């Protein structure tokens, strides 16, 4: 079993920055991909970005590209989501998830952390 714990959410003014963390714990595992998703009230959950374990390749949704950046600390089993130039429309609960094998989707999810951007 793998546990994912997000932290770093909060209230920030538009134009500000936040850094979210996702710490993985539990049995020793080798992950393939870790992703960030978000869900705003009344909306479906959407993909924000992801990072692959091998090579650190990242991908982002168009809505956050050039504003958000994902990084990792393999020694700490932690992935970060740096969010800059935040907009009110970025307000959502942010979730991290881990996929253990290519093509198998995401196997474990965190509980989420609230990000609120005021105008």
Buried (B, 14 or more C-beta within 10 A) or exposed (E): EBEBBBEBBEEBEEEBEBEBBBBBEEEEBEBBBBBBBBBBEEEEBEBBBBBBBEEEEBBBBEBBEEBBBBEBEEEEBBBBBBBBEBBEEBBBBBBBBBBBEEEEEBBBBBEBBEBBBEE
